[in-house]
Amino acid sequence: MNILVVCSQNERRSLTAEKIYRNDKRFVLKSAGVSPKARHTISVKDIEWADLILYMERDHLLRIKEMFPKFELPPTENLEIEDDYLFMEGDLIEALKEKIELIVPKYLEIETNRPLTS
């Protein structure tokens, strides 16, 4: 399963998520930002790659839809984590783990219960 985590600048929140889940065997997690000045700005390639998009604030989803109006997005979920943290700050790591571990397992279950096609 491929998960894309999105914030504004891809410098603190989403980048922290990418770092803390770098070696997770359950899924692959990458990060992006919605700002043109982001470290890595979200692209069509990112959306095509993702099975699930996790965004930090409602405005991020609105911005993604604005940037890619004709593109069908994979499932999306709001982590509801405000931009109040530094990169790899303990409270941010705790908030990300808490929210991601509540959301992602249900999608992993869907993935593993899919019938195999030949």
N, C-alpha and C positions, 0 to 999 in steps of 0.2 A: 504494500500500500504506500502511495506517495502523498505526503502532506505538505502543503505550502502554507507557511505562516507569514502573515502580512501585517506591517505597521506603517508608519509614515516614512521614516528615513532609513529603515533597515540598519539602524546603528545600535539600538538598545534592546527593545522588547523582542522583536522577531529574531534578531541575531543571537540573543541569549537563548531563545528556544532552540535554534539550530545547534548551538554549541552543546547544550545540556542533553539533547537527544541524538547527538552525532553517532554514537555507537549502539543505539537501540536496535535490537534485532527484529522488533515487531513491525517496523515501518521505516521509510526513508523520509526525512524532514528537511526541507529547504526553506529559506526565508527570502523575502522581498519587501520593498517599500512602494508606496503609491506616489511619492513625490518624484518629480523629474530629477531632483538632486539627491535621491536616495543612493546609498552605497550600491545596491542592485535594485533597479526599478522593475516592477512586475511586467512581464511580457506575455505575448500569446503563447510562446513556447512553455513558459511556466504554467499557464492555465491548462494547456493541453497535457502536460506532464502530471498534473495534480489529480488525485482521486478525491481530495478533500481540501478545502481552503479554510483556514482558521484566521480570523482577523481580530484586531485588538479593540476596535471601536466601530460603531455603526457607520460613521463617516467613511471608514476605509472600504466597506462594501459598496457604499454609494459611489465612491470614487472609482472602484474597479468596474462597476457597471457603466459608469460614464466613459471610462477609457476604452471599454470593449463592448459597445452597445449591441452589437449583432452576434456576440459570442455566447454560446451556452456554457454557463459555469457549472463546474461540479458542485456537489453539496457544499454549503458554507455554514460556518458556525461562528458566533461572536464570543470571544473570550472575555470581553468586558474588562480589559486591563488598561487603565489610563496611563498616560505618558508621564509618570511621576517617579521613574526609577532610572538608575544608572545601569550600564551594561554589566551583567553578571552580579548585580546586587542580590544579596540573600533573600530579601522580601520579594523581589521579582522572580527569582528562581522558584520560590515556594508558591507564588501565585500561578505561575505558568504550569508547574507540575500538577497543582490541584485542579486547575481548569482542564488541562489537556487530558489528564487521567480520568476525568469524568466524561469527556466527550468521545475520545478516540476509541475506547473499547467497544462501543456499540457499532462503530463502523468496521472495526476489525472482525467483529462477529458476523456482520453482513458479508464481508469479503470471504471469510472461511466457510460460510454456509452456502456460497454460490454453487450451483450444480456445474460439474465439469462438462464441457462440450467437446465433441470430437470432430 
